[in-house]
Amino acid sequence: MMQQMIQRKRDILLASLLFVILGAIYLAFRLFAFQENASVAYVYYGASSDPIVTIDFVNGQVIKNYDQDVPSTYDDIYPIIDEDENTITVLGDYTINGVRQIVVIHYDFGKRSVQIIQEESPNNICSREGESTGWPLICLPNRVRVEFGNNDEDFII
């Protein structure tokens, strides 16, 4: 009986220690990963490996790489880049009553940040992720993602 109590205490101590170590690793990763200032942000739609929009923070440009393939029932050509509002509007895949929903992405050249400010999905997880300067933003129901990187020119000496 005494042996079982000692073993149970050891198990609890080991589980607690493992929990603390994994928590510390997670916190260190969240605090120190993706903290470099990125020089570009890429907006991807669907499973494409080519970004639909490139945000160049260094030169203060937003470059539309190609138009989205949208049904003929839509009047607009997506993505829509609004340089006055610093937003990019992409047509997502999530539908409500047969209508595909939009994803509005706000960018800030000064902060070198991107934030999904408007989207429709079951839990609105994408728009609750907040502003990011390096952490990828992923909006799965709409199949839109934002990833950060550096231009090759940044490394030329």
C-alpha atoms as an extended CHARMM CRD file, in Angstrom:
* protein
*
       157  EXT
         1         1  MET       CA              0.0000000000        0.0000000000        0.0000000000  PROA      1               0.0000000000
         2         2  MET       CA              2.8140000000        2.4020000000        0.8900000000  PROA      2               0.0000000000
         3         3  GLN       CA              4.5780000000        1.5330000000       -2.3780000000  PROA      3               0.0000000000
         4         4  GLN       CA              1.4790000000        2.5340000000       -4.3890000000  PROA      4               0.0000000000
         5         5  MET       CA              1.2480000000        5.9090000000       -2.6340000000  PROA      5               0.0000000000
         6         6  ILE       CA              4.9030000000        6.6730000000       -3.3620000000  PROA      6               0.0000000000
         7         7  GLN       CA              4.4690000000        5.6420000000       -6.9980000000  PROA      7               0.0000000000
         8         8  ARG       CA              1.3250000000        7.7900000000       -7.3330000000  PROA      8               0.0000000000
         9         9  LYS       CA              3.1700000000       10.8190000000       -5.9110000000  PROA      9               0.0000000000
        10        10  ARG       CA              6.0350000000       10.2290000000       -8.3700000000  PROA      10              0.0000000000
        11        11  ASP       CA              3.5570000000       10.0040000000      -11.2580000000  PROA      11              0.0000000000
        12        12  ILE       CA              1.8940000000       13.2650000000      -10.2590000000  PROA      12              0.0000000000
        13        13  LEU       CA              5.2840000000       14.9650000000       -9.8530000000  PROA      13              0.0000000000
        14        14  LEU       CA              6.4600000000       13.7030000000      -13.2570000000  PROA      14              0.0000000000
        15        15  ALA       CA              3.2400000000       14.7680000000      -14.9880000000  PROA      15              0.0000000000
        16        16  SER       CA              3.4390000000       18.2260000000      -13.3660000000  PROA      16              0.0000000000
        17        17  LEU       CA              7.0780000000       18.6340000000      -14.3610000000  PROA      17              0.0000000000
        18        18  LEU       CA              6.3130000000       17.6000000000      -17.9350000000  PROA      18              0.0000000000
        19        19  PHE       CA              3.3960000000       20.0650000000      -18.0510000000  PROA      19              0.0000000000
        20        20  VAL       CA              5.6260000000       22.9190000000      -16.8020000000  PROA      20              0.0000000000
        21        21  ILE       CA              8.3810000000       22.1170000000      -19.3220000000  PROA      21              0.0000000000
        22        22  LEU       CA              5.9600000000       21.9430000000      -22.2570000000  PROA      22              0.0000000000
        23        23  GLY       CA              4.2990000000       25.1800000000      -21.1140000000  PROA      23              0.0000000000
        24        24  ALA       CA              7.6730000000       26.9330000000      -20.9550000000  PROA      24              0.0000000000
        25        25  ILE       CA              8.5780000000       25.7210000000      -24.4460000000  PROA      25              0.0000000000
        26        26  TYR       CA              5.2400000000       26.9310000000      -25.7890000000  PROA      26              0.0000000000
        27        27  LEU       CA              5.6150000000       30.3650000000      -24.1710000000  PROA      27              0.0000000000
        28        28  ALA       CA              9.1920000000       30.7330000000      -25.4140000000  PROA      28              0.0000000000
        29        29  PHE       CA              8.0910000000       29.8400000000      -28.9340000000  PROA      29              0.0000000000
        30        30  ARG       CA              5.2000000000       32.3330000000      -28.8440000000  PROA      30              0.0000000000
        31        31  LEU       CA              7.4200000000       35.1060000000      -27.4850000000  PROA      31              0.0000000000
        32        32  PHE       CA             10.5210000000       34.6480000000      -29.6190000000  PROA      32              0.0000000000
        33        33  ALA       CA              9.4140000000       32.9690000000      -32.8480000000  PROA      33              0.0000000000
        34        34  PHE       CA              8.4060000000       35.1780000000      -35.7640000000  PROA      34              0.0000000000
        35        35  GLN       CA              9.6320000000       38.3370000000      -34.0300000000  PROA      35              0.0000000000
        36        36  GLU       CA             11.8280000000       39.6140000000      -36.8720000000  PROA      36              0.0000000000
        37        37  ASN       CA             10.4280000000       42.4370000000      -38.9380000000  PROA      37              0.0000000000
        38        38  ALA       CA              9.3740000000       40.9060000000      -42.2020000000  PROA      38              0.0000000000
        39        39  SER       CA              9.9100000000       42.8640000000      -45.3880000000  PROA      39              0.0000000000
        40        40  VAL       CA              6.9660000000       41.2970000000      -47.2480000000  PROA      40              0.0000000000
        41        41  ALA       CA              3.6610000000       39.6250000000      -46.5390000000  PROA      41              0.0000000000
        42        42  TYR       CA              2.0690000000       37.1750000000      -48.9630000000  PROA      42              0.0000000000
        43        43  VAL       CA             -1.6740000000       36.6410000000      -49.1930000000  PROA      43              0.0000000000
        44        44  TYR       CA             -2.5780000000       33.1970000000      -50.5060000000  PROA      44              0.0000000000
        45        45  TYR       CA             -5.9350000000       31.9050000000      -51.6460000000  PROA      45              0.0000000000
        46        46  GLY       CA             -6.8100000000       28.2280000000      -51.8160000000  PROA      46              0.0000000000
        47        47  ALA       CA             -4.1490000000       25.5930000000      -52.2200000000  PROA      47              0.0000000000
        48        48  SER       CA             -2.0780000000       27.7230000000      -54.5790000000  PROA      48              0.0000000000
        49        49  SER       CA              1.6250000000       28.0150000000      -53.8630000000  PROA      49              0.0000000000
        50        50  ASP       CA              1.6830000000       31.4110000000      -55.6130000000  PROA      50              0.0000000000
        51        51  PRO       CA              0.5330000000       34.4180000000      -53.5970000000  PROA      51              0.0000000000
        52        52  ILE       CA             -2.4860000000       36.2600000000      -54.9500000000  PROA      52              0.0000000000
        53        53  VAL       CA             -1.2080000000       39.5380000000      -53.3980000000  PROA      53              0.0000000000
        54        54  THR       CA              2.2240000000       40.6050000000      -52.1940000000  PROA      54              0.0000000000
        55        55  ILE       CA              2.5720000000       43.3970000000      -49.6310000000  PROA      55              0.0000000000
        56        56  ASP       CA              6.0380000000       44.9660000000      -49.8730000000  PROA      56              0.0000000000
        57        57  PHE       CA              6.6390000000       46.7990000000      -46.5960000000  PROA      57              0.0000000000
        58        58  VAL       CA             10.0460000000       48.1340000000      -47.6420000000  PROA      58              0.0000000000
        59        59  ASN       CA              8.8530000000       49.8980000000      -50.8030000000  PROA      59              0.0000000000
        60        60  GLY       CA              5.3240000000       50.6000000000      -49.5500000000  PROA      60              0.0000000000
        61        61  GLN       CA              3.6350000000       48.7030000000      -52.3840000000  PROA      61              0.0000000000
        62        62  VAL       CA              0.7990000000       46.2350000000      -52.7020000000  PROA      62              0.0000000000
        63        63  ILE       CA              1.1210000000       44.0470000000      -55.7840000000  PROA      63              0.0000000000
        64        64  LYS       CA             -1.7720000000       42.0310000000      -57.2190000000  PROA      64              0.0000000000
        65        65  ASN       CA             -0.1820000000       38.9240000000      -58.7240000000  PROA      65              0.0000000000
        66        66  TYR       CA             -3.3140000000       37.5290000000      -60.3850000000  PROA      66              0.0000000000
        67        67  ASP       CA             -7.1130000000       37.7810000000      -60.2820000000  PROA      67              0.0000000000
        68        68  GLN       CA             -9.2140000000       35.2730000000      -58.3910000000  PROA      68              0.0000000000
        69        69  ASP       CA            -11.3340000000       32.8800000000      -60.3810000000  PROA      69              0.0000000000
        70        70  VAL       CA            -14.8610000000       33.8770000000      -59.3220000000  PROA      70              0.0000000000
        71        71  PRO       CA            -18.2930000000       32.9260000000      -60.6850000000  PROA      71              0.0000000000
        72        72  SER       CA            -19.7650000000       35.2100000000      -63.3410000000  PROA      72              0.0000000000
        73        73  THR       CA            -22.5650000000       36.2070000000      -60.9420000000  PROA      73              0.0000000000
        74        74  TYR       CA            -20.1210000000       38.4690000000      -59.0740000000  PROA      74              0.0000000000
        75        75  ASP       CA            -19.6370000000       41.9890000000      -60.4040000000  PROA      75              0.0000000000
        76        76  ASP       CA            -16.2620000000       42.7150000000      -58.7910000000  PROA      76              0.0000000000
        77        77  ILE       CA            -12.8430000000       41.4080000000      -59.7470000000  PROA      77              0.0000000000
        78        78  TYR       CA            -11.0830000000       39.9880000000      -56.7020000000  PROA      78              0.0000000000
        79        79  PRO       CA             -8.8100000000       40.6910000000      -54.9460000000  PROA      79              0.0000000000
        80        80  ILE       CA             -9.7990000000       44.3280000000      -54.4520000000  PROA      80              0.0000000000
        81        81  ILE       CA             -6.9490000000       46.5460000000      -53.2580000000  PROA      81              0.0000000000
        82        82  ASP       CA             -8.0300000000       49.7840000000      -51.5710000000  PROA      82              0.0000000000
        83        83  GLU       CA             -4.9100000000       51.8890000000      -51.0390000000  PROA      83              0.0000000000
        84        84  ASP       CA             -6.8600000000       54.6630000000      -49.2810000000  PROA      84              0.0000000000
        85        85  GLU       CA             -8.0850000000       52.3020000000      -46.5610000000  PROA      85              0.0000000000
        86        86  ASN       CA             -5.0010000000       50.0260000000      -46.6770000000  PROA      86              0.0000000000
        87        87  THR       CA             -7.1640000000       46.9650000000      -47.2160000000  PROA      87              0.0000000000
        88        88  ILE       CA             -7.2360000000       43.9360000000      -49.4620000000  PROA      88              0.0000000000
        89        89  THR       CA            -10.5540000000       42.1790000000      -50.0570000000  PROA      89              0.0000000000
        90        90  VAL       CA            -10.4310000000       38.5410000000      -51.1220000000  PROA      90              0.0000000000
        91        91  LEU       CA            -13.4230000000       36.3430000000      -51.9320000000  PROA      91              0.0000000000
        92        92  GLY       CA            -13.3510000000       33.3900000000      -49.5520000000  PROA      92              0.0000000000
        93        93  ASP       CA            -14.7800000000       29.9010000000      -49.9870000000  PROA      93              0.0000000000
        94        94  TYR       CA            -17.1330000000       29.9250000000      -47.0040000000  PROA      94              0.0000000000
        95        95  THR       CA            -20.7420000000       30.3220000000      -48.1770000000  PROA      95              0.0000000000
        96        96  ILE       CA            -23.8370000000       31.5930000000      -46.4130000000  PROA      96              0.0000000000
        97        97  ASN       CA            -27.0900000000       30.9340000000      -48.2930000000  PROA      97              0.0000000000
        98        98  GLY       CA            -25.0580000000       30.1340000000      -51.4040000000  PROA      98              0.0000000000
        99        99  VAL       CA            -23.1000000000       33.4150000000      -51.3230000000  PROA      99              0.0000000000
       100       100  ARG       CA            -19.3300000000       33.2930000000      -50.9060000000  PROA      100             0.0000000000
       101       101  GLN       CA            -18.0950000000       35.5350000000      -48.1180000000  PROA      101             0.0000000000
       102       102  ILE       CA            -15.3710000000       38.1660000000      -48.3330000000  PROA      102             0.0000000000
       103       103  VAL       CA            -12.2050000000       38.3750000000      -46.2470000000  PROA      103             0.0000000000
       104       104  VAL       CA            -10.8950000000       41.9040000000      -45.6130000000  PROA      104             0.0000000000
       105       105  ILE       CA             -7.2250000000       42.1960000000      -44.6990000000  PROA      105             0.0000000000
       106       106  HSD       CA             -5.8000000000       45.4470000000      -43.2950000000  PROA      106             0.0000000000
       107       107  TYR       CA             -2.0800000000       46.1830000000      -43.7060000000  PROA      107             0.0000000000
       108       108  ASP       CA              0.0990000000       48.8270000000      -42.0610000000  PROA      108             0.0000000000
       109       109  PHE       CA              3.3680000000       49.8080000000      -43.7330000000  PROA      109             0.0000000000
       110       110  GLY       CA              4.6430000000       51.6570000000      -40.6440000000  PROA      110             0.0000000000
       111       111  LYS       CA              4.2140000000       48.7100000000      -38.2820000000  PROA      111             0.0000000000
       112       112  ARG       CA              4.8690000000       46.1160000000      -41.0090000000  PROA      112             0.0000000000
       113       113  SER       CA              1.7600000000       44.3450000000      -39.8190000000  PROA      113             0.0000000000
       114       114  VAL       CA             -1.2970000000       42.6160000000      -41.2380000000  PROA      114             0.0000000000
       115       115  GLN       CA             -4.6670000000       41.9090000000      -39.6490000000  PROA      115             0.0000000000
       116       116  ILE       CA             -7.8240000000       40.1850000000      -40.8590000000  PROA      116             0.0000000000
       117       117  ILE       CA            -10.4860000000       42.7290000000      -39.9090000000  PROA      117             0.0000000000
       118       118  GLN       CA            -13.6040000000       41.2440000000      -41.4960000000  PROA      118             0.0000000000
       119       119  GLU       CA            -14.6630000000       37.7430000000      -42.4370000000  PROA      119             0.0000000000
       120       120  GLU       CA            -17.5620000000       35.3790000000      -42.0120000000  PROA      120             0.0000000000
       121       121  SER       CA            -16.9400000000       31.8970000000      -40.7020000000  PROA      121             0.0000000000
       122       122  PRO       CA            -18.5170000000       29.7020000000      -38.0190000000  PROA      122             0.0000000000
       123       123  ASN       CA            -16.5130000000       31.0970000000      -35.0820000000  PROA      123             0.0000000000
       124       124  ASN       CA            -14.8290000000       34.1390000000      -36.6570000000  PROA      124             0.0000000000
       125       125  ILE       CA            -11.4760000000       32.7550000000      -35.5700000000  PROA      125             0.0000000000
       126       126  CYS       CA             -9.5930000000       34.5060000000      -38.3730000000  PROA      126             0.0000000000
       127       127  SER       CA            -10.6020000000       38.0120000000      -37.3790000000  PROA      127             0.0000000000
       128       128  ARG       CA             -9.9370000000       37.2850000000      -33.6990000000  PROA      128             0.0000000000
       129       129  GLU       CA             -6.2830000000       36.3650000000      -34.3350000000  PROA      129             0.0000000000
       130       130  GLY       CA             -5.3290000000       40.0300000000      -34.0970000000  PROA      130             0.0000000000
       131       131  GLU       CA             -2.5450000000       41.9940000000      -35.7050000000  PROA      131             0.0000000000
       132       132  SER       CA              0.5760000000       40.1270000000      -36.7690000000  PROA      132             0.0000000000
       133       133  THR       CA              4.0790000000       41.2190000000      -37.7240000000  PROA      133             0.0000000000
       134       134  GLY       CA              5.4040000000       37.7650000000      -38.4450000000  PROA      134             0.0000000000
       135       135  TRP       CA              3.0380000000       35.1110000000      -37.1660000000  PROA      135             0.0000000000
       136       136  PRO       CA              1.0670000000       33.5050000000      -40.0450000000  PROA      136             0.0000000000
       137       137  LEU       CA             -2.6590000000       34.2650000000      -40.1920000000  PROA      137             0.0000000000
       138       138  ILE       CA             -4.8270000000       31.3910000000      -41.3850000000  PROA      138             0.0000000000
       139       139  CYS       CA             -8.5070000000       31.5370000000      -42.2640000000  PROA      139             0.0000000000
       140       140  LEU       CA             -9.4480000000       27.9420000000      -43.0450000000  PROA      140             0.0000000000
       141       141  PRO       CA            -13.1460000000       28.0900000000      -43.8710000000  PROA      141             0.0000000000
       142       142  ASN       CA            -12.3720000000       30.7970000000      -46.4280000000  PROA      142             0.0000000000
       143       143  ARG       CA             -9.0750000000       29.2020000000      -47.5530000000  PROA      143             0.0000000000
       144       144  VAL       CA             -7.1220000000       32.4440000000      -47.1400000000  PROA      144             0.0000000000
       145       145  ARG       CA             -3.7530000000       32.7090000000      -45.4260000000  PROA      145             0.0000000000
       146       146  VAL       CA             -1.1330000000       35.3910000000      -44.8680000000  PROA      146             0.0000000000
       147       147  GLU       CA              2.5370000000       34.5010000000      -44.4980000000  PROA      147             0.0000000000
       148       148  PHE       CA              5.5140000000       36.7500000000      -43.8940000000  PROA      148             0.0000000000
       149       149  GLY       CA              8.9590000000       36.6730000000      -45.4390000000  PROA      149             0.0000000000
       150       150  ASN       CA             11.9650000000       38.6560000000      -46.5490000000  PROA      150             0.0000000000
       151       151  ASN       CA             12.8840000000       39.8340000000      -50.0240000000  PROA      151             0.0000000000
       152       152  ASP       CA             16.0630000000       38.4210000000      -51.5040000000  PROA      152             0.0000000000
       153       153  GLU       CA             17.2280000000       42.0300000000      -51.9790000000  PROA      153             0.0000000000
       154       154  ASP       CA             17.2660000000       42.4470000000      -48.1970000000  PROA      154             0.0000000000
       155       155  PHE       CA             20.2940000000       40.1870000000      -48.0060000000  PROA      155             0.0000000000
       156       156  ILE       CA             22.3760000000       41.7340000000      -50.7980000000  PROA      156             0.0000000000
       157       157  ILE       CA             25.4000000000       43.5210000000      -49.3850000000  PROA      157             0.0000000000
